[in-house]
């Protein structure tokens, strides 16, 4: 009888540890619902922004790292104009592309925000990961704002900090 209970307990432990959680909490269908059709003849201004993010930070020494959840906020700061995000490319510490977040242009309505979430278990970016965003805006429209909040909690201790994008083109 004890063997049956131990076998059952063992199987429960094994199957409860099997986690197929995705590394990004936002599913691709969220981007396809925002699809925008742009022509090459539009009169929109092109821009490119760089955002540093940290999916890991060093803790105690260079040999120990601490994983972080990353929330990247993509914000339209215009009260009247729709803006367009052409690309959100995620790179690791060594400058190698990790993933593209949308393969087609998407729109953000006036004052709208959307997010990219990188789960704490996703350490593919490492300690020096970053994003490059390509975007288009109407003439005299404020530029989009890209920010990241990195956070983690363990026990009673929490850690969080932010970064802001820099226009590079």
HUZI-V708063 format. One record per backbone hydrogen bond with DSSP energy under -0.5 kcal/mol. NH is the residue of the N-H (numbers start at 1). CO is the residue of the C=O. Records with the same first field share a line. If there is no record, write none. Layout:
NH: CO  CO
This chain:
5: 1
6: 2
7: 3
8: 4
9: 5
10: 6
11: 7
12: 8
13: 9
14: 10
15: 11
16: 12
17: 13
19: 17
20: 18
25: 117
27: 25
30: 27
31: 27  28
32: 28
33: 29
34: 31
35: 32
36: 105
38: 36
42: 39
45: 137
47: 135
49: 133
50: 166
51: 131
53: 129
55: 126
56: 126
57: 66
59: 61  64
61: 59
64: 61
66: 57
68: 55
69: 151
70: 118
71: 149
72: 70  116
73: 71  147
74: 72  114
75: 73  145
76: 112
77: 75
83: 108
84: 136
85: 106
86: 84  134
87: 134
89: 132
90: 99
91: 130
92: 96
93: 125
95: 92
98: 90
99: 90
101: 88
106: 85
107: 34
108: 83
111: 78
112: 109
114: 74
116: 72
118: 70
119: 23  117
122: 119
123: 121
126: 123
128: 125
129: 126
130: 91
131: 51
132: 89
133: 49
134: 87
135: 47
136: 84
137: 45
141: 138
145: 75
147: 73
148: 163
149: 71
150: 161
151: 69
152: 159
154: 157
157: 154
159: 152
161: 150
163: 148
165: 146
166: 50
168: 48
169: 48
